[in-house]
Amino acid sequence: MCRNIRQLHNFEPPATPDEVRAAALQYVRKVAGTTQPSLRNQEAFDLAVDAVAAATATLLEALVTTAPPKDREIEAAKARERAAKRYAS
């Protein structure tokens, strides 16, 4: 899995459409092997991002959990702490 794609399920507040689209874009970039498609491939690239974003939104709406929602700020702080340990000199 692409390291830049973050978990979107079970957060408070829920994932925004922009976050869903950003995850879809990262996925399509990874699969396509490029960050910027050629002009000839741009339409196919954009259609793929739209399709993946729609599928992701559908999935997020359908998922059910009994776990309490995670707090975005707390999870971000944990990630920063892990990164600080990982990249400490």
Secondary structure, DSSP 8 states (H G I E B T S, - for coil): --TT----SSEES---HHHHHHHHHHHHHHHHT-SS--TTTHHHHHHHHHHHHHHHHHHHHH---SS--EEHHHHHHHHHHHHHHHT--
